[in-house]
């Protein structure tokens, strides 16, 4: 009660006895109104505060879950290709920093569960040309002789996306496109393999 009185404005009681008496009467009425209504108002305020608190907590929880999902998706996107590999489309590409012959390059890729790079479209060719820098790189294109067609290391026949220049039987990527050289020439190389999402989504093949 003393707190409520302190919060009320003080009435001027020095003007006249009648005004002073009227001020006391009004002050008493105000105190009775506040004392009778304050508990209900306080309960109402408490209820509103609780509802708002629950709503804010629910919103925070929802945002936290969404952020966690976004982080998970982001991490999985990076995890689609191994470290130091470049992801493009449904493939991962590795660019070597060392040079060796075509056979060693292919063996290295196989150890990484990959093959010397296979290029299936112009977009992939553009990406490889951009990332290879100034160096020539072996790719997984070869032929048994000049009388045989070019094919990839999985024995799929090359679709002649771009002509392979030269008269040798093992292809590499240079600044002009695909060229050929002898198998023992040392060059850098590019490995390629399907990313983890594509491998997970592949349908098993059962021969009839």
VMD Tcl script that draws the C-alpha trace (Angstrom):
set ca {
  {0.00 0.00 0.00}
  {2.86 2.40 0.84}
  {4.43 1.73 -2.59}
  {1.17 2.62 -4.32}
  {0.90 5.81 -2.35}
  {4.42 6.79 -3.25}
  {3.68 6.33 -6.94}
  {0.62 8.63 -6.83}
  {1.02 12.34 -7.54}
  {0.77 14.48 -4.42}
  {-2.31 16.69 -4.17}
  {-1.90 20.29 -3.11}
  {-3.58 20.65 0.31}
  {-2.46 24.16 1.11}
  {-5.03 26.12 -0.87}
  {-8.04 25.72 1.45}
  {-9.51 23.27 3.99}
  {-12.26 22.35 1.52}
  {-9.82 21.63 -1.26}
  {-7.60 19.68 1.10}
  {-10.53 17.57 2.24}
  {-11.61 16.99 -1.37}
  {-8.05 15.96 -2.28}
  {-7.94 13.42 0.53}
  {-11.29 12.03 -0.57}
  {-10.11 11.63 -4.21}
  {-6.82 10.10 -3.10}
  {-8.66 7.55 -1.00}
  {-10.93 6.62 -3.91}
  {-7.93 6.18 -6.23}
  {-6.21 3.93 -3.70}
  {-9.31 1.78 -3.35}
  {-9.61 1.45 -7.15}
  {-5.95 0.49 -7.56}
  {-6.05 -1.93 -4.66}
  {-9.14 -3.66 -6.04}
  {-7.99 -3.79 -9.67}
  {-4.21 -4.24 -9.42}
  {-4.23 -8.02 -8.59}
  {-6.38 -8.79 -11.64}
  {-4.25 -6.56 -13.82}
  {-1.09 -8.16 -12.49}
  {-2.40 -11.67 -13.21}
  {-3.36 -10.55 -16.70}
  {0.10 -9.08 -17.27}
  {1.73 -12.26 -15.98}
  {-0.38 -14.30 -18.40}
  {0.55 -12.10 -21.36}
  {4.23 -12.24 -20.41}
  {4.12 -16.04 -20.17}
  {2.44 -16.36 -23.57}
  {4.98 -14.03 -25.16}
  {7.84 -15.90 -23.50}
  {6.59 -19.24 -24.83}
  {6.12 -17.74 -28.32}
  {9.64 -16.27 -28.36}
  {11.13 -19.57 -27.12}
  {9.26 -21.50 -29.82}
  {10.43 -19.07 -32.50}
  {14.03 -19.29 -31.29}
  {13.87 -23.09 -31.31}
  {12.47 -23.11 -34.86}
  {15.19 -20.76 -36.10}
  {17.86 -22.87 -34.39}
  {16.59 -26.03 -36.10}
  {16.50 -24.30 -39.46}
  {20.03 -22.97 -39.00}
  {21.23 -26.45 -37.99}
  {19.65 -27.92 -41.11}
  {21.29 -25.26 -43.28}
  {24.69 -25.94 -41.71}
  {24.18 -29.68 -42.21}
  {23.28 -29.18 -45.86}
  {26.26 -26.89 -46.33}
  {28.65 -29.37 -44.72}
  {27.24 -32.24 -46.77}
  {27.67 -30.19 -49.93}
  {31.34 -29.75 -49.15}
  {31.64 -33.40 -48.20}
  {30.33 -34.51 -51.61}
  {33.94 -34.42 -52.87}
  {37.12 -35.34 -50.99}
  {39.46 -32.67 -49.75}
  {41.57 -31.07 -52.52}
  {39.10 -32.20 -55.19}
  {37.00 -29.84 -57.30}
  {33.28 -30.52 -57.55}
  {31.33 -29.79 -60.72}
  {27.99 -31.28 -61.74}
  {27.90 -34.87 -60.51}
  {31.67 -35.33 -60.59}
  {34.76 -34.62 -58.52}
  {38.06 -33.72 -60.22}
  {41.58 -33.90 -58.86}
  {44.47 -31.91 -60.41}
  {47.92 -33.29 -59.63}
  {50.83 -31.08 -58.63}
  {53.41 -33.52 -59.97}
  {54.22 -35.03 -63.34}
  {54.42 -38.63 -64.46}
  {53.60 -40.87 -67.41}
  {50.09 -41.89 -68.44}
  {50.25 -45.35 -66.80}
  {51.39 -44.06 -63.42}
  {48.78 -41.31 -63.59}
  {46.01 -43.83 -64.19}
  {47.27 -46.07 -61.37}
  {47.28 -43.09 -59.01}
  {43.66 -42.28 -59.90}
  {42.59 -45.89 -59.38}
  {44.10 -45.80 -55.89}
  {41.80 -42.84 -55.22}
  {38.80 -44.89 -56.44}
  {38.76 -42.79 -59.59}
  {40.00 -42.83 -63.20}
  {41.96 -40.47 -65.36}
  {39.48 -37.72 -66.12}
  {36.54 -38.38 -68.37}
  {35.01 -35.30 -70.04}
  {31.39 -35.73 -71.16}
  {30.33 -32.22 -72.20}
  {31.53 -28.74 -73.05}
  {30.79 -27.39 -69.56}
  {33.13 -29.93 -67.96}
  {35.78 -29.15 -70.57}
  {35.51 -25.43 -69.77}
  {35.93 -26.11 -66.04}
  {38.97 -28.34 -66.54}
  {40.56 -25.83 -68.91}
  {40.11 -23.07 -66.35}
  {41.49 -25.03 -63.39}
  {44.43 -26.70 -65.09}
  {46.39 -23.45 -65.32}
  {49.34 -23.29 -67.68}
  {50.18 -26.99 -67.42}
  {49.17 -29.83 -69.74}
  {47.36 -32.70 -67.99}
  {46.81 -36.33 -68.89}
  {43.16 -37.39 -69.22}
  {41.60 -40.83 -69.49}
  {41.35 -40.92 -73.27}
  {43.36 -43.41 -75.34}
  {43.23 -45.71 -78.34}
  {44.93 -48.97 -79.20}
  {46.25 -47.61 -82.48}
  {45.51 -45.00 -85.12}
  {43.15 -47.53 -86.71}
  {41.01 -47.78 -83.55}
  {38.56 -45.27 -82.09}
  {39.34 -43.19 -79.04}
  {37.79 -44.44 -75.81}
  {37.80 -43.72 -72.10}
  {39.41 -45.90 -69.45}
  {36.03 -47.60 -68.79}
  {36.03 -48.67 -72.49}
  {33.25 -46.21 -73.38}
  {33.81 -44.87 -76.88}
  {34.65 -41.16 -77.09}
  {31.82 -39.01 -78.46}
  {34.23 -36.70 -80.34}
  {33.27 -33.68 -78.27}
  {36.40 -32.00 -79.63}
  {38.93 -33.51 -82.06}
  {42.05 -35.10 -80.58}
  {45.06 -33.55 -82.28}
  {48.27 -35.44 -83.01}
  {49.10 -38.97 -84.13}
  {49.90 -40.64 -80.79}
  {47.55 -42.84 -78.73}
  {47.25 -41.18 -75.29}
  {45.40 -37.89 -74.82}
  {46.11 -34.89 -72.64}
  {44.45 -31.53 -72.13}
  {46.29 -28.40 -73.22}
  {45.25 -24.81 -73.85}
  {43.88 -25.69 -77.32}
  {41.85 -28.73 -76.26}
  {42.84 -32.40 -76.54}
  {46.17 -33.44 -77.96}
  {48.01 -36.78 -78.01}
  {51.42 -37.98 -76.86}
  {53.33 -41.17 -76.21}
  {52.53 -43.05 -73.01}
  {55.89 -42.47 -71.30}
  {55.91 -38.66 -71.51}
  {55.71 -37.02 -68.08}
  {52.81 -34.65 -67.53}
  {50.50 -33.64 -64.74}
  {47.17 -35.44 -64.66}
  {43.49 -35.06 -63.78}
  {41.44 -37.73 -62.00}
  {37.64 -37.83 -61.99}
  {34.93 -39.78 -60.20}
  {31.27 -39.44 -59.33}
  {30.59 -37.43 -56.19}
  {29.19 -39.12 -53.08}
  {25.60 -38.01 -53.82}
  {25.66 -39.53 -57.30}
  {27.18 -42.76 -56.00}
  {24.50 -42.96 -53.29}
  {21.70 -42.41 -55.79}
  {22.95 -44.86 -58.40}
  {20.62 -47.78 -59.08}
  {22.40 -51.14 -58.91}
  {22.61 -52.93 -62.24}
  {21.71 -56.60 -62.26}
  {22.51 -58.38 -65.53}
  {19.78 -60.61 -66.88}
}
mol new
graphics top color blue
foreach p $ca { graphics top sphere $p radius 0.5 }
foreach p [lrange $ca 0 end-1] q [lrange $ca 1 end] { graphics top cylinder $p $q radius 0.2 }
display resetview
